[in-house]
Amino acid sequence: MSAPRMTSRNVPLSCGGNGIPQAASRRCHRDPQKKGAPMSIKTIKARITELQARIWRTRQYLAHTHKQLALSQRVSPATGHRCRQQLRALQIAIARDSDDLETLNRALIAAIDSQENPQIQEIMTRRYLNDQPFAAIAAAMGYDLRWVYRLHARGLGAVGQESKR
């Protein structure tokens, strides 16, 4: 018997009852620490990164299952049927995660657009949408790195204040 396949986080990639790998079937909603509370920009960005990685892994698993289907149809119809069921489940998981990703991206853009200071908006856009490091942001904007850190902290604080209202 072979060992179970593992994800990058050493989570077994076994199938649940619905045929979706358990690593791909987890969904993200609001912040689990605070039930019903809106997420911070950093939390939204972390969830976006997590979803992007999950979608990529699920697509890789989908491609592998396509190959297995091509090979298994020659062996037995039952195995081919299981592979087709698994393909459908993976496609559903990808669609669901893509919808969640789109929702989180909209929430991130709304949080950045809610900033009143255009400098803070630019820093947040460069950091969270363009994935630029703080040093590159400081160089592009002509600011000292410490000033970029301060403006970034103000922006995060402003978003936190708005979510409490």
Kinemage of the C-alpha trace (Angstrom):
@kinemage 1
@onewidth
@group {chain A} dominant
@subgroup {mainchain}
@vectorlist {calphas} color= white
{ca met a 1} P 0.000 0.000 0.000
{ca ser a 2} L 1.397 3.399 -0.926
{ca ala a 3} L 1.570 6.394 1.382
{ca pro a 4} L -1.130 9.049 0.907
{ca arg a 5} L -0.262 11.937 -1.397
{ca met a 6} L 0.625 15.097 0.479
{ca thr a 7} L 0.098 18.770 -0.274
{ca ser a 8} L 2.830 21.361 0.123
{ca arg a 9} L 1.781 21.804 3.760
{ca asn a 10} L 2.056 18.056 4.479
{ca val a 11} L -1.713 17.641 4.566
{ca pro a 12} L -2.864 14.312 3.134
{ca leu a 13} L -4.440 14.790 -0.270
{ca ser a 14} L -7.059 12.119 0.232
{ca cys a 15} L -10.516 12.253 -1.221
{ca gly a 16} L -13.497 12.999 0.931
{ca gly a 17} L -16.888 11.436 0.348
{ca asn a 18} L -17.598 13.848 -2.507
{ca gly a 19} L -14.429 12.991 -4.440
{ca ile a 20} L -12.836 16.392 -3.839
{ca pro a 21} L -9.370 16.260 -2.316
{ca gln a 22} L -9.683 17.535 1.224
{ca ala a 23} L -6.951 20.097 0.686
{ca ala a 24} L -9.003 21.558 -2.165
{ca ser a 25} L -12.354 21.410 -0.425
{ca arg a 26} L -11.584 23.902 2.361
{ca arg a 27} L -13.203 27.276 1.804
{ca cys a 28} L -12.479 30.645 3.263
{ca his a 29} L -15.110 33.105 4.373
{ca arg a 30} L -14.898 35.724 7.025
{ca asp a 31} L -12.167 35.805 9.621
{ca pro a 32} L -12.605 32.615 11.693
{ca gln a 33} L -11.132 34.341 14.763
{ca lys a 34} L -13.921 36.919 14.815
{ca lys a 35} L -17.232 35.448 13.730
{ca gly a 36} L -19.000 37.856 11.347
{ca ala a 37} L -16.260 40.497 11.570
{ca pro a 38} L -14.771 41.888 8.355
{ca met a 39} L -11.196 40.879 7.601
{ca ser a 40} L -8.202 43.206 7.626
{ca ile a 41} L -6.295 43.971 4.432
{ca lys a 42} L -3.463 41.670 5.490
{ca thr a 43} L -5.887 38.841 6.227
{ca ile a 44} L -7.628 39.328 2.882
{ca lys a 45} L -4.273 39.273 1.082
{ca ala a 46} L -3.215 36.118 2.945
{ca arg a 47} L -6.482 34.408 1.999
{ca ile a 48} L -6.057 35.493 -1.631
{ca thr a 49} L -2.570 33.999 -1.696
{ca glu a 50} L -3.857 30.812 -0.088
{ca leu a 51} L -6.702 30.512 -2.600
{ca gln a 52} L -4.382 31.122 -5.548
{ca ala a 53} L -2.115 28.332 -4.329
{ca arg a 54} L -5.091 26.018 -3.742
{ca ile a 55} L -6.470 26.691 -7.223
{ca trp a 56} L -3.048 26.002 -8.733
{ca arg a 57} L -2.722 22.702 -6.799
{ca thr a 58} L -6.234 21.652 -7.738
{ca arg a 59} L -5.528 22.402 -11.399
{ca gln a 60} L -2.388 20.282 -11.202
{ca tyr a 61} L -4.405 17.465 -9.643
{ca leu a 62} L -7.046 17.932 -12.363
{ca ala a 63} L -4.415 17.565 -15.091
{ca his a 64} L -3.065 14.439 -13.392
{ca thr a 65} L -6.594 12.992 -13.154
{ca his a 66} L -7.135 13.691 -16.871
{ca lys a 67} L -4.042 11.633 -17.629
{ca gln a 68} L -5.184 8.869 -15.302
{ca leu a 69} L -8.589 8.849 -17.016
{ca ala a 70} L -6.985 8.359 -20.395
{ca leu a 71} L -5.011 5.396 -19.054
{ca ser a 72} L -7.777 3.884 -16.923
{ca gln a 73} L -10.461 3.759 -19.613
{ca arg a 74} L -8.455 0.994 -21.223
{ca val a 75} L -8.388 -0.956 -17.947
{ca ser a 76} L -11.955 -0.888 -16.600
{ca pro a 77} L -15.131 1.160 -17.030
{ca ala a 78} L -15.558 1.472 -13.245
{ca thr a 79} L -12.182 3.141 -12.839
{ca gly a 80} L -12.991 5.494 -15.714
{ca his a 81} L -16.279 6.375 -14.055
{ca arg a 82} L -14.537 7.185 -10.751
{ca cys a 83} L -12.026 9.376 -12.579
{ca arg a 84} L -14.822 11.271 -14.361
{ca gln a 85} L -16.592 11.824 -11.030
{ca gln a 86} L -13.368 13.088 -9.541
{ca leu a 87} L -12.838 15.402 -12.531
{ca arg a 88} L -16.294 16.915 -12.057
{ca ala a 89} L -15.670 17.392 -8.335
{ca leu a 90} L -12.317 19.071 -9.007
{ca gln a 91} L -13.872 21.393 -11.580
{ca ile a 92} L -16.555 22.361 -9.056
{ca ala a 93} L -13.891 23.017 -6.397
{ca ile a 94} L -11.917 25.213 -8.825
{ca ala a 95} L -15.056 27.178 -9.752
{ca arg a 96} L -15.996 27.649 -6.093
{ca asp a 97} L -12.487 28.761 -5.109
{ca ser a 98} L -12.362 31.105 -8.119
{ca asp a 99} L -15.618 32.715 -6.968
{ca asp a 100} L -14.207 33.114 -3.448
{ca leu a 101} L -11.026 34.591 -4.924
{ca glu a 102} L -13.009 37.116 -6.965
{ca thr a 103} L -15.005 38.132 -3.878
{ca leu a 104} L -11.829 38.600 -1.825
{ca asn a 105} L -10.200 40.635 -4.605
{ca arg a 106} L -13.241 42.931 -4.684
{ca ala a 107} L -13.081 43.302 -0.889
{ca leu a 108} L -9.373 44.139 -1.065
{ca ile a 109} L -9.915 46.772 -3.762
{ca ala a 110} L -12.809 48.284 -1.794
{ca ala a 111} L -10.670 48.480 1.365
{ca ile a 112} L -7.863 50.194 -0.556
{ca asp a 113} L -10.246 52.574 -2.305
{ca ser a 114} L -11.752 53.559 1.053
{ca gln a 115} L -8.481 55.288 1.967
{ca glu a 116} L -8.826 59.074 1.914
{ca asn a 117} L -5.119 59.797 1.449
{ca pro a 118} L -4.020 59.149 -2.181
{ca gln a 119} L -0.446 58.412 -1.047
{ca ile a 120} L -1.683 55.667 1.248
{ca gln a 121} L -3.895 54.352 -1.552
{ca glu a 122} L -0.887 54.137 -3.848
{ca ile a 123} L 1.223 52.372 -1.214
{ca met a 124} L -1.555 49.879 -0.508
{ca thr a 125} L -2.157 49.294 -4.215
{ca arg a 126} L 1.511 48.710 -4.908
{ca arg a 127} L 1.894 46.445 -1.867
{ca tyr a 128} L -1.276 44.351 -1.985
{ca leu a 129} L -2.316 44.382 -5.642
{ca asn a 130} L 1.063 44.622 -7.379
{ca asp a 131} L 2.987 42.619 -4.724
{ca gln a 132} L 5.850 45.105 -4.615
{ca pro a 133} L 8.247 45.066 -1.656
{ca phe a 134} L 8.370 48.155 0.549
{ca ala a 135} L 11.847 49.096 -0.696
{ca ala a 136} L 10.620 49.190 -4.318
{ca ile a 137} L 7.579 51.232 -3.296
{ca ala a 138} L 9.779 53.742 -1.462
{ca ala a 139} L 12.128 54.056 -4.442
{ca ala a 140} L 9.276 54.446 -6.955
{ca met a 141} L 7.496 57.071 -4.881
{ca gly a 142} L 10.674 58.889 -3.814
{ca tyr a 143} L 10.018 58.371 -0.094
{ca asp a 144} L 12.200 57.165 2.720
{ca leu a 145} L 11.519 53.512 3.570
{ca arg a 146} L 10.529 54.378 7.137
{ca trp a 147} L 7.982 56.906 5.846
{ca val a 148} L 6.439 54.226 3.610
{ca tyr a 149} L 6.176 51.932 6.652
{ca arg a 150} L 4.463 54.710 8.623
{ca leu a 151} L 1.990 55.526 5.855
{ca his a 152} L 1.272 51.819 5.430
{ca ala a 153} L 0.595 51.468 9.168
{ca arg a 154} L -1.728 54.502 9.029
{ca gly a 155} L -3.586 52.904 6.141
{ca leu a 156} L -4.000 49.635 8.002
{ca gly a 157} L -5.154 51.548 11.067
{ca ala a 158} L -7.680 53.533 9.045
{ca val a 159} L -9.170 50.349 7.601
{ca gly a 160} L -9.358 48.890 11.116
{ca gln a 161} L -11.163 51.992 12.371
{ca glu a 162} L -13.711 51.854 9.531
{ca ser a 163} L -14.476 48.183 10.158
{ca lys a 164} L -15.258 48.913 13.835
{ca arg a 165} L -17.857 51.536 12.926
